[in-house]
Amino acid sequence: MAAADGDDSLYPIAVLIDELRNEDVQLRLNSIKKLSTIALALGVERTRSELLPFLTDTIYDEDEVLLALAEQLGTFTALVGGPEFVHCLLPPLESLATVEETVVRDKAVESLRAVSHEHSPPDLEGHFVPLVKRLAGGDWFTSRTSACGLFSVCYPRVSSPVKAELRQYFRNLCSDDTPMVRRAAASKLGEFAKVLELEHVKSEIIPMFSSLAADEQDSVRLLAVEACVSIAQLLPQEELEPLVMPTLRQAAEDKSWRVRYMVADKFTELQRAVGPEITKSDLVGAFQSLMKDCEAEVRAAASHKVKEFCENLSPDCREAVIMGQILPCIKELVSDANQHVKSALASVIMGLSPILGKDNTVEHLLPLFLAQLKDECPEVRLNIISNLDCVNEVIGIRQLSQSLLPAIVELAEDAKWRVRLAIIEYMPLLAGQLGVEFFDEKLNSLCMAWLVDHGAVGGGGAGSDAWGTPGSLGHSWVHGALLGPQVLSEVVGQEVTRQQLLPTALRMAGDAVANVRFNVAKSLQRIGPVLDQGTLQTEVKPVLEKLTQDQDVDVKYFAQEALSVLALA
C-alpha cells in the first residue's frame, strides 16, 4: 500500500480500494458497512471528490455488497455537506438503480426517494428530474422499472412545464413493450395519481388505468386493481360511475383468478372508496360472485372480508342486504369443500352477531356456528371458539350455553383423540370468555374428567380403552391435559384452583410415566402463585420435594425449579 506509506491523507481510500478488491465477499461487505466512518475521516469535500466517484465507477460486485451500498448512500446527506450537495449522491445511486438484481434496485430507489426530499426545487429540476428521465428512457428494462418509483416524489415540487414532461414519461412507461415495466408502472399508478392535479387525473391517469386494467398480462391487471382504490378516492362521487366502475366490474369478472383474488382482497377498501350508493347498486352483486367463485383462493379472500363488508353497508339497507343476499352465500361457504375457505369464514362470521342482533343471531347464525364447531378442520373450530365473546355479548351466556355447550361436550367426547386434545387446548380460552361462574358450573367437571381419565391412561389403568393407548396419544396429550390447570387457574381464581384443579394435579404426581410427573411439577409451578401460603406449604411443597428425589433427571430438574420459583426450597 504505497499510497498509505507516502501520503496518510489517502489512507482511507487506499484501504477501501484494497478491501473492495479482496476476494473475500464478507470483507468487502464489511468495508461497505463502514462507509460512513470512512466518509467522516475523509471530510465532506474528499467524500464528494474521491469517495463517491470511486463508488460510482466500481459498482460491479455481489448483490449483497451492492444492497448494503444502496442502503448506506440513502443516509449520506450530512456526510457530503448537507442538502446543498445532496445531488452528489445521485450518480452512484443511479448506477445501482440499473443493476439486474431486483432487491438492489428497490433499495436504490428507496434511497433515491429519501434523498429527493433533501433537494431544493431548483436542484430537483437541475439534477433529480434529469436522472428520472435517463432511467425512464434507458435501454434496459431494469432502469425503466426503477424510474416508475421516482415520479411521485419530485412531481409536486417542479414547474408546470416539467410536470407535463414527467406525465408524458410516465405515460410511456405504462405502455412499455416490456411487461415488467408496465407492471412497475401499474404498481405506482395510484401513488402518482395522488400527487397530480384533479384535471390530469381525469384526463391522463384514467386512460392509463383503463389500459393497464385491460393489459394482456394478468400480473399487470391485478396491480391496476390496487391503483383503483387510490384513484376512486380522488374523484368526485358523480364521476366514479363513468370513470372507474366499468373497469372495476371488468376486474371482478376477470378470466384470471389472480385478478379476481386481488379484487376480493381489496374489496372493502374499494367499497369505502366508492361509497354506499355504488356499493348497493354494484358491489353487493360483485361480492356475491366472489363468494361463489370457482377458485378456492378467491372464495377465501372474499370470506375474510364478510364482516367488514357488512359493517360498511349503509345502515338503511344493511340488515336487508345481509339477510337477503349475503347470508345465503355464507350458508354455502360454511360447508365449502376447501378448509381454507371455511377457516377464513370462521375467523369473522361471529362478528355478524352485533350487526344482526339477537333474534337474527339465534335463528340464522347459531346453526352456522354449531355446524362449524363440528367441522373436521381444527382451525375452523378454533376460529369459532376464539370469537365466542362477540356472540355472548349479543345473546347472553344462557342462550349461548344451551346451544353451544352440547356441541363442546360432543367434541370433548369425540372418538378421535386429536379432536379431544383440540378442545382441551381451547378450554382456557373458553373459561376466559365465558366467565368463572359459567366455567365452574358447566365446564369444570369436563376438565377434571379429562385429567382423571388421562391419569388412568398414563398409569396404564382401566381408562385406556376409552381414551386410546398411551402410545397413540403421545406427549402432546400429556402436555395438553396438564396445560389446562396451569392456564385455567389464572382465570378461575384461588378457591376453584385449590378445591378442584390442585387435587387432580397432585394425584397425578405418582403416575408411572415420567413425562406425566415432570408435567405435574411444571403445572404446580404455574398454579402456585394463585394458591395461599398454607396450601403451598402443606400440600404442594411435600409433593415437589418427593419429586426432587425421582429417578428421572427431568422430573428432578422441574421439581427443583418449581420449589425455587415458588420460594419453597
C-alpha positions as CSV (number, residue, x, y, z in Angstrom):
1,M,0.0,0.0,0.0
2,A,2.4,2.6,-1.3
3,A,-0.2,5.4,-1.2
4,A,-0.7,4.9,2.5
5,D,3.1,5.0,3.1
6,G,3.6,8.1,1.0
7,D,0.5,10.1,2.0
8,D,-1.5,9.5,5.1
9,S,-4.4,11.6,3.7
10,L,-5.0,8.9,1.0
11,Y,-5.1,6.1,3.6
12,P,-8.8,5.5,3.9
13,I,-9.4,5.4,0.2
14,A,-6.4,3.1,-0.4
15,V,-7.7,0.8,2.3
16,L,-11.1,0.8,0.8
17,I,-9.8,0.0,-2.7
18,D,-7.7,-2.9,-1.3
19,E,-10.7,-4.3,0.6
20,L,-13.1,-3.9,-2.3
21,R,-10.7,-5.8,-4.5
22,N,-10.3,-8.6,-2.0
23,E,-11.7,-12.0,-3.0
24,D,-13.5,-12.4,0.4
25,V,-17.1,-11.2,0.0
26,Q,-17.5,-10.8,3.7
27,L,-14.5,-8.4,3.9
28,R,-16.0,-6.3,1.0
29,L,-19.3,-6.3,2.7
30,N,-17.8,-5.1,6.0
31,S,-15.9,-2.3,4.2
32,I,-19.1,-1.1,2.7
33,K,-20.9,-1.1,6.0
34,K,-18.3,1.2,7.5
35,L,-18.5,3.7,4.6
36,S,-19.9,6.4,6.9
37,T,-16.9,6.1,9.2
38,I,-14.6,6.4,6.1
39,A,-16.6,9.4,4.9
40,L,-16.2,11.1,8.3
41,A,-12.5,10.5,8.2
42,L,-12.2,12.0,4.7
43,G,-14.4,15.0,5.3
44,V,-17.2,16.3,3.1
45,E,-15.0,17.6,0.2
46,R,-13.0,14.4,-0.3
47,T,-16.1,12.3,0.2
48,R,-17.6,14.2,-2.8
49,S,-14.5,14.4,-4.9
50,E,-12.9,11.0,-4.2
51,L,-15.2,8.5,-2.4
52,L,-18.4,8.9,-4.4
53,P,-16.7,8.9,-7.9
54,F,-14.8,5.8,-6.8
55,L,-18.0,4.1,-5.7
56,T,-19.8,5.1,-8.9
57,D,-17.1,3.6,-11.1
58,T,-16.6,0.4,-9.1
59,I,-20.2,-0.9,-8.9
60,Y,-19.6,-4.4,-10.1
61,D,-20.0,-6.8,-7.2
62,E,-22.1,-9.4,-5.4
63,D,-25.7,-8.4,-4.8
64,E,-25.2,-8.5,-1.0
65,V,-22.5,-5.8,-1.2
66,L,-24.5,-3.7,-3.6
67,L,-27.5,-3.9,-1.4
68,A,-25.5,-2.6,1.6
69,L,-24.1,0.2,-0.6
70,A,-27.5,1.3,-1.8
71,E,-28.8,1.4,1.8
72,Q,-25.8,3.3,3.1
73,L,-26.0,6.0,0.4
74,G,-29.6,6.9,1.4
75,T,-28.2,8.2,4.7
76,F,-25.3,10.2,3.4
77,T,-26.7,13.7,3.0
78,A,-24.8,15.1,6.0
79,L,-21.6,13.4,5.0
80,V,-21.5,15.1,1.6
81,G,-22.1,18.6,3.1
82,G,-25.9,18.7,3.6
83,P,-28.8,19.4,1.2
84,E,-26.8,21.9,-0.9
85,F,-24.6,19.0,-2.1
86,V,-27.0,16.1,-1.9
87,H,-27.1,15.8,-5.7
88,C,-23.6,14.3,-5.4
89,L,-25.2,11.1,-4.2
90,L,-27.2,10.7,-7.4
91,P,-24.6,9.1,-9.7
92,P,-23.8,6.0,-7.6
93,L,-27.5,5.5,-6.8
94,E,-28.4,5.9,-10.5
95,S,-26.0,3.1,-11.3
96,L,-27.4,0.9,-8.6
97,A,-30.9,1.5,-9.8
98,T,-30.0,-0.1,-13.1
99,V,-28.5,-3.4,-11.9
100,E,-30.1,-6.8,-12.6
101,E,-30.9,-7.8,-9.0
102,T,-34.4,-6.6,-8.0
103,V,-33.7,-6.1,-4.3
104,V,-30.7,-3.9,-5.1
105,R,-32.7,-1.8,-7.5
106,D,-35.5,-1.5,-5.0
107,K,-33.2,-0.4,-2.3
108,A,-31.5,2.2,-4.6
109,V,-34.9,3.6,-5.5
110,E,-35.8,3.8,-1.7
111,S,-32.6,5.7,-1.1
112,L,-33.2,8.0,-4.1
113,R,-36.7,8.7,-2.8
114,A,-35.2,9.6,0.6
115,V,-32.6,12.0,-0.8
116,S,-35.1,13.6,-3.2
117,H,-36.7,15.3,-0.2
118,E,-33.4,17.0,0.6
119,H,-33.2,18.7,-2.9
120,S,-34.3,22.3,-3.3
121,P,-36.8,22.8,-6.2
122,P,-34.1,24.2,-8.5
123,D,-31.8,21.2,-7.7
124,L,-34.7,18.8,-8.3
125,E,-35.2,20.2,-11.8
126,G,-31.4,20.6,-12.4
127,H,-30.3,17.2,-11.1
128,F,-33.0,14.8,-9.9
129,V,-35.5,15.1,-12.8
130,P,-32.8,14.5,-15.4
131,L,-31.9,11.3,-13.6
132,V,-35.6,10.2,-13.7
133,K,-35.7,10.9,-17.4
134,R,-32.5,9.0,-18.1
135,L,-33.8,6.0,-16.1
136,A,-37.2,6.2,-17.8
137,G,-35.6,6.3,-21.2
138,G,-33.0,3.7,-20.6
139,D,-32.2,0.9,-23.0
140,W,-32.6,-1.8,-20.3
141,F,-35.9,-2.6,-18.6
142,T,-34.2,-2.5,-15.2
143,S,-33.7,1.2,-15.4
144,R,-37.2,1.8,-16.6
145,T,-38.8,-0.2,-13.8
146,S,-36.7,1.8,-11.3
147,A,-37.9,5.1,-12.8
148,C,-41.5,4.3,-12.0
149,G,-41.0,4.7,-8.3
150,L,-39.5,8.2,-8.6
151,F,-42.1,10.3,-10.3
152,S,-44.4,10.9,-7.3
153,V,-41.6,12.3,-5.1
154,C,-40.4,15.0,-7.5
155,Y,-43.7,15.9,-9.3
156,P,-45.2,18.2,-6.6
157,R,-42.2,20.5,-6.4
158,V,-41.3,21.2,-10.0
159,S,-42.7,23.8,-12.5
160,S,-45.6,23.2,-14.8
161,P,-43.6,22.5,-18.0
162,V,-41.5,19.9,-16.1
163,K,-44.7,18.4,-14.7
164,A,-46.0,17.9,-18.2
165,E,-42.8,16.2,-19.3
166,L,-43.0,13.8,-16.3
167,R,-46.6,12.9,-17.1
168,Q,-45.5,12.1,-20.6
169,Y,-42.6,9.9,-19.5
170,F,-44.9,8.0,-17.1
171,R,-47.5,7.5,-19.8
172,N,-44.8,6.0,-22.0
173,L,-43.8,3.6,-19.2
174,C,-47.5,2.5,-18.8
175,S,-47.4,1.4,-22.5
176,D,-43.9,0.0,-22.5
177,D,-43.2,-3.1,-24.6
178,T,-41.8,-5.0,-21.6
179,P,-44.4,-6.5,-19.2
180,M,-42.0,-5.9,-16.2
181,V,-42.0,-2.2,-16.9
182,R,-45.8,-2.0,-17.3
183,R,-46.1,-4.0,-14.0
184,A,-43.8,-1.4,-12.2
185,A,-45.9,1.5,-13.7
186,A,-49.1,-0.1,-12.6
187,S,-47.8,-0.6,-9.1
188,K,-47.0,3.1,-8.8
189,L,-50.0,4.5,-10.7
190,G,-52.1,5.1,-7.6
191,E,-49.3,6.8,-5.8
192,F,-48.6,9.0,-8.8
193,A,-52.3,9.9,-9.2
194,K,-52.4,11.2,-5.6
195,V,-49.9,14.0,-6.4
196,L,-51.5,15.0,-9.7
197,E,-53.9,17.8,-10.2
198,L,-57.5,16.5,-10.5
199,E,-57.8,17.6,-14.1
200,H,-54.9,15.5,-15.0
201,V,-56.1,12.5,-13.0
202,K,-59.3,12.6,-15.1
203,S,-57.6,13.4,-18.5
204,E,-54.4,11.3,-18.2
205,I,-54.5,8.8,-15.2
206,I,-57.9,7.3,-16.1
207,P,-56.9,6.3,-19.6
208,M,-53.6,4.8,-18.3
209,F,-55.6,3.0,-15.6
210,S,-58.1,1.6,-18.2
211,S,-55.3,0.5,-20.4
212,L,-53.4,-1.3,-17.6
213,A,-56.6,-2.9,-16.3
214,A,-57.0,-4.4,-19.8
215,D,-53.4,-5.5,-20.2
216,E,-52.7,-8.9,-21.8
217,Q,-50.7,-9.9,-18.6
218,D,-52.7,-10.7,-15.6
219,S,-49.8,-9.6,-13.3
220,V,-50.3,-6.1,-14.7
221,R,-54.1,-6.2,-14.5
222,L,-54.1,-7.2,-10.8
223,L,-51.9,-4.3,-9.9
224,A,-54.3,-1.9,-11.7
225,V,-56.9,-3.1,-9.2
226,E,-54.8,-1.8,-6.3
227,A,-54.5,1.6,-8.1
228,C,-58.2,1.7,-8.4
229,V,-58.6,2.3,-4.7
230,S,-56.4,5.4,-4.8
231,I,-58.0,6.7,-8.0
232,A,-61.5,6.3,-6.7
233,Q,-60.7,8.2,-3.5
234,L,-59.6,11.2,-5.7
235,L,-62.6,11.5,-7.9
236,P,-65.9,13.3,-7.1
237,Q,-68.7,10.8,-6.4
238,E,-70.7,11.6,-9.5
239,E,-67.7,10.8,-11.7
240,L,-66.9,7.4,-10.2
241,E,-69.6,5.6,-12.2
242,P,-68.4,6.6,-15.7
243,L,-64.7,6.7,-15.0
244,V,-64.0,3.8,-12.6
245,M,-66.9,1.4,-12.4
246,P,-66.7,-0.1,-15.9
247,T,-63.1,-1.1,-15.2
248,L,-63.8,-2.4,-11.7
249,R,-66.8,-4.5,-12.9
250,Q,-64.5,-6.0,-15.6
251,A,-61.8,-6.8,-13.0
252,A,-64.3,-8.6,-10.7
253,E,-65.2,-10.9,-13.6
254,D,-61.7,-11.2,-15.0
255,K,-60.8,-14.5,-16.6
256,S,-57.7,-14.8,-14.4
257,W,-58.4,-15.9,-10.8
258,R,-55.4,-13.8,-9.6
259,V,-57.1,-10.6,-10.7
260,R,-60.4,-11.7,-9.1
261,Y,-58.4,-12.6,-5.9
262,M,-56.9,-9.1,-5.9
263,V,-60.5,-7.6,-6.2
264,A,-61.6,-9.8,-3.3
265,D,-58.6,-8.9,-1.2
266,K,-59.0,-5.1,-1.8
267,F,-62.8,-5.3,-1.7
268,T,-63.6,-3.4,1.5
269,E,-61.1,-0.7,0.5
270,L,-62.8,-0.4,-2.8
271,Q,-66.2,-0.3,-1.0
272,R,-65.1,2.6,1.2
273,A,-63.6,4.4,-1.8
274,V,-66.8,4.3,-4.0
275,G,-69.3,4.9,-1.2
276,P,-72.6,3.4,-0.1
277,E,-74.7,4.1,-3.2
278,I,-72.4,2.4,-5.6
279,T,-71.9,-0.4,-3.1
280,K,-75.6,-1.0,-3.0
281,S,-76.0,-0.9,-6.8
282,D,-72.9,-2.6,-7.9
283,L,-70.7,-4.1,-5.2
284,V,-73.2,-6.3,-3.4
285,G,-73.6,-8.3,-6.6
286,A,-69.9,-8.4,-7.2
287,F,-69.3,-9.6,-3.7
288,Q,-71.8,-12.4,-4.1
289,S,-70.0,-13.5,-7.2
290,L,-66.6,-13.5,-5.4
291,M,-68.0,-15.6,-2.6
292,K,-69.3,-18.1,-5.1
293,D,-66.1,-18.0,-7.3
294,C,-64.9,-21.3,-8.8
295,E,-61.4,-20.8,-7.3
296,A,-61.0,-21.5,-3.6
297,E,-58.4,-18.8,-3.1
298,V,-60.9,-16.2,-4.3
299,R,-63.6,-17.5,-2.1
300,A,-61.2,-17.5,0.9
301,A,-60.2,-13.9,0.2
302,A,-63.9,-12.9,0.0
303,S,-64.8,-14.8,3.1
304,H,-62.1,-12.9,5.1
305,K,-64.0,-9.7,4.1
306,V,-67.5,-10.7,5.1
307,K,-67.7,-9.0,8.4
308,E,-66.0,-5.8,7.3
309,F,-68.1,-5.6,4.1
310,C,-71.3,-6.0,6.2
311,E,-70.2,-3.4,8.7
312,N,-69.6,-0.9,5.9
313,L,-73.0,-1.2,4.4
314,S,-75.3,1.8,4.7
315,P,-77.4,1.4,7.9
316,D,-80.7,1.9,6.0
317,C,-80.2,-1.2,3.9
318,R,-77.6,-3.2,6.0
319,E,-79.9,-5.9,7.5
320,A,-81.9,-6.4,4.3
321,V,-78.8,-6.8,2.2
322,I,-77.2,-9.2,4.7
323,M,-80.2,-11.4,5.2
324,G,-81.3,-11.4,1.6
325,Q,-78.1,-11.5,-0.4
326,I,-75.0,-12.2,1.8
327,L,-76.3,-14.8,4.2
328,P,-77.4,-17.3,1.6
329,C,-73.8,-17.2,0.2
330,I,-72.4,-17.6,3.8
331,K,-74.5,-20.7,4.3
332,E,-72.9,-22.3,1.3
333,L,-69.4,-21.3,2.4
334,V,-69.9,-22.9,5.8
335,S,-69.9,-26.3,4.1
336,D,-67.3,-25.4,1.4
337,A,-65.1,-28.2,0.2
338,N,-61.9,-26.2,0.9
339,Q,-60.8,-25.9,4.5
340,H,-59.0,-22.6,3.9
341,V,-62.3,-21.1,2.8
342,K,-64.2,-22.4,5.9
343,S,-61.4,-21.3,8.2
344,A,-61.4,-17.8,6.7
345,L,-65.1,-17.5,7.2
346,A,-65.0,-18.9,10.8
347,S,-62.5,-16.2,11.7
348,V,-65.0,-13.4,11.0
349,I,-68.5,-14.9,11.0
350,M,-69.1,-14.4,14.7
351,G,-68.7,-10.6,14.1
352,L,-72.0,-10.6,12.3
353,S,-73.9,-11.1,15.6
354,P,-73.6,-7.5,16.8
355,I,-74.6,-6.3,13.3
356,L,-77.7,-8.5,13.0
357,G,-78.9,-8.5,16.6
358,K,-80.2,-11.2,19.0
359,D,-83.2,-12.6,17.1
360,N,-81.3,-13.0,13.8
361,T,-78.3,-14.4,15.6
362,V,-80.4,-17.1,17.3
363,E,-82.4,-18.0,14.3
364,H,-79.9,-17.8,11.5
365,L,-76.3,-17.6,12.8
366,L,-76.3,-20.1,15.7
367,P,-77.0,-23.1,13.4
368,L,-74.0,-22.0,11.3
369,F,-71.8,-21.6,14.3
370,L,-72.8,-25.1,15.5
371,A,-72.0,-26.6,12.1
372,Q,-68.6,-25.0,12.2
373,L,-68.0,-26.2,15.7
374,K,-68.4,-29.8,14.4
375,D,-66.2,-29.2,11.3
376,E,-63.4,-31.7,10.8
377,C,-60.8,-29.0,10.4
378,P,-59.4,-28.0,13.9
379,E,-58.6,-24.4,12.7
380,V,-62.3,-23.9,11.8
381,R,-63.4,-24.9,15.3
382,L,-60.7,-22.8,16.9
383,N,-61.7,-19.7,15.0
384,I,-65.3,-20.1,16.1
385,I,-64.4,-20.7,19.8
386,S,-61.9,-17.8,19.7
387,N,-64.6,-15.3,18.9
388,L,-67.4,-16.6,21.1
389,D,-67.3,-13.3,23.1
390,C,-68.9,-11.5,20.1
391,V,-72.0,-13.7,20.3
392,N,-72.0,-13.8,24.1
393,E,-72.4,-10.0,24.2
394,V,-75.4,-10.2,21.8
395,I,-77.5,-13.2,23.0
396,G,-76.2,-13.8,26.6
397,I,-74.4,-16.7,28.2
398,R,-77.5,-18.7,29.0
399,Q,-78.7,-18.8,25.4
400,L,-75.2,-19.5,24.2
401,S,-74.7,-22.3,26.6
402,Q,-77.9,-24.0,25.6
403,S,-76.8,-24.0,22.0
404,L,-73.1,-24.4,22.2
405,L,-72.4,-26.4,25.3
406,P,-73.8,-29.7,23.9
407,A,-71.5,-29.2,20.8
408,I,-68.5,-28.6,23.0
409,V,-69.3,-31.7,25.1
410,E,-69.8,-33.7,22.0
411,L,-66.4,-32.6,20.7
412,A,-64.8,-33.4,24.1
413,E,-66.1,-37.0,23.8
414,D,-65.2,-37.4,20.1
415,A,-63.8,-40.8,19.1
416,K,-60.7,-39.1,17.6
417,W,-58.2,-38.2,20.3
418,R,-56.9,-35.3,18.3
419,V,-60.3,-33.6,18.4
420,R,-60.5,-34.1,22.2
421,L,-57.0,-32.7,22.5
422,A,-58.0,-29.6,20.5
423,I,-60.9,-28.9,22.8
424,I,-58.6,-29.2,25.9
425,E,-56.4,-26.6,24.3
426,Y,-59.4,-24.3,23.7
427,M,-60.8,-24.7,27.2
428,P,-58.7,-21.9,28.9
429,L,-59.9,-19.6,26.1
430,L,-63.5,-20.6,26.8
431,A,-63.1,-20.1,30.5
432,G,-61.8,-16.6,29.9
433,Q,-64.5,-15.6,27.5
434,L,-67.5,-17.2,29.2
435,G,-66.6,-16.3,32.8
436,V,-65.7,-18.1,36.1
437,E,-69.3,-18.8,37.1
438,F,-70.2,-20.4,33.8
439,F,-67.0,-22.3,33.7
440,D,-67.4,-23.6,37.2
441,E,-70.9,-24.7,36.6
442,K,-70.7,-26.2,33.1
443,L,-67.1,-27.0,32.1
444,N,-65.0,-27.6,35.2
445,S,-66.2,-31.2,35.6
446,L,-65.3,-31.8,32.0
447,C,-61.7,-30.7,32.5
448,M,-61.5,-32.8,35.6
449,A,-62.7,-35.9,33.8
450,W,-60.0,-35.4,31.2
451,L,-57.3,-35.2,33.8
452,V,-58.6,-38.2,35.7
453,D,-59.0,-40.3,32.6
454,H,-55.6,-39.3,31.4
455,G,-54.2,-40.4,34.7
456,A,-55.6,-43.8,34.0
457,V,-54.0,-43.8,30.6
458,G,-50.7,-42.6,31.8
459,G,-50.7,-45.3,34.5
460,G,-51.9,-48.0,32.1
461,G,-55.2,-48.3,34.0
462,A,-58.8,-49.1,33.1
463,G,-59.4,-45.8,31.3
464,S,-57.1,-46.5,28.4
465,D,-59.8,-48.2,26.4
466,A,-61.9,-45.1,26.4
467,W,-59.1,-42.7,25.5
468,G,-56.8,-44.7,23.3
469,T,-53.4,-46.1,24.1
470,P,-50.6,-44.1,25.6
471,G,-48.5,-44.6,22.5
472,S,-51.2,-43.3,20.2
473,L,-51.9,-40.2,22.4
474,G,-48.3,-39.2,22.7
475,H,-46.6,-36.4,24.7
476,S,-48.9,-33.7,23.2
477,W,-51.9,-35.2,25.1
478,V,-50.0,-35.2,28.3
479,H,-48.9,-31.6,27.8
480,G,-52.4,-30.5,26.7
481,A,-54.2,-32.1,29.6
482,L,-51.8,-30.6,32.1
483,L,-51.7,-27.2,30.4
484,G,-55.4,-26.9,31.4
485,P,-54.9,-26.3,35.2
486,Q,-51.9,-24.0,34.5
487,V,-53.9,-21.6,32.4
488,L,-57.3,-22.1,34.0
489,S,-56.0,-21.3,37.5
490,E,-55.4,-17.7,36.3
491,V,-59.0,-17.5,35.1
492,V,-61.0,-19.3,37.8
493,G,-59.1,-18.0,40.9
494,Q,-57.8,-19.3,44.2
495,E,-60.9,-21.2,45.5
496,V,-61.7,-23.3,42.4
497,T,-57.9,-23.9,41.8
498,R,-57.4,-25.2,45.4
499,Q,-60.6,-27.3,45.6
500,Q,-60.7,-28.8,42.1
501,L,-57.6,-28.2,39.9
502,L,-54.9,-28.8,42.6
503,P,-56.1,-32.2,43.9
504,T,-56.1,-33.7,40.3
505,A,-52.6,-32.4,39.6
506,L,-51.3,-33.8,43.0
507,R,-52.9,-37.2,42.3
508,M,-51.0,-37.5,39.0
509,A,-47.7,-36.9,40.8
510,G,-47.4,-40.6,41.4
511,D,-48.0,-41.6,37.8
512,A,-45.8,-44.3,36.4
513,V,-45.0,-42.2,33.3
514,A,-42.1,-39.8,33.8
515,N,-43.5,-37.3,31.3
516,V,-46.6,-37.0,33.4
517,R,-44.6,-36.5,36.6
518,F,-42.5,-33.7,35.2
519,N,-45.5,-32.0,33.7
520,V,-47.1,-32.2,37.2
521,A,-44.0,-30.3,38.5
522,K,-44.4,-27.7,35.8
523,S,-48.1,-27.4,36.5
524,L,-47.6,-26.9,40.2
525,Q,-45.1,-24.1,39.4
526,R,-47.6,-22.4,37.3
527,I,-50.7,-22.7,39.6
528,G,-48.6,-22.0,42.8
529,P,-48.9,-18.2,42.6
530,V,-52.7,-18.4,42.7
531,L,-52.6,-20.5,45.9
532,D,-52.3,-19.3,49.5
533,Q,-49.1,-19.9,51.6
534,G,-50.8,-22.5,53.8
535,T,-51.8,-24.7,50.8
536,L,-48.3,-24.3,49.3
537,Q,-46.6,-25.4,52.5
538,T,-48.9,-28.3,53.4
539,E,-49.9,-29.7,50.0
540,V,-47.6,-28.5,47.2
541,K,-44.2,-28.5,48.9
542,P,-44.2,-32.2,50.1
543,V,-45.1,-33.4,46.6
544,L,-42.4,-31.3,44.9
545,E,-39.8,-32.4,47.5
546,K,-40.7,-36.1,46.8
547,L,-40.3,-35.4,43.0
548,T,-36.8,-34.0,43.6
549,Q,-35.8,-37.5,44.6
550,D,-37.3,-39.0,41.4
551,Q,-35.2,-41.4,39.4
552,D,-35.9,-39.4,36.2
553,V,-33.5,-36.5,35.7
554,D,-36.1,-34.3,34.1
555,V,-38.6,-34.8,36.8
556,K,-36.0,-33.9,39.4
557,Y,-35.0,-30.8,37.5
558,F,-38.5,-29.4,37.0
559,A,-39.4,-30.2,40.7
560,Q,-36.3,-28.3,42.0
561,E,-37.1,-25.4,39.6
562,A,-40.7,-25.3,40.9
563,L,-39.5,-25.2,44.6
564,S,-37.1,-22.4,43.7
565,V,-39.6,-20.3,41.8
566,L,-42.3,-20.7,44.5
567,A,-39.7,-19.9,47.2
568,L,-40.4,-23.2,48.9
569,A,-36.8,-24.6,48.7
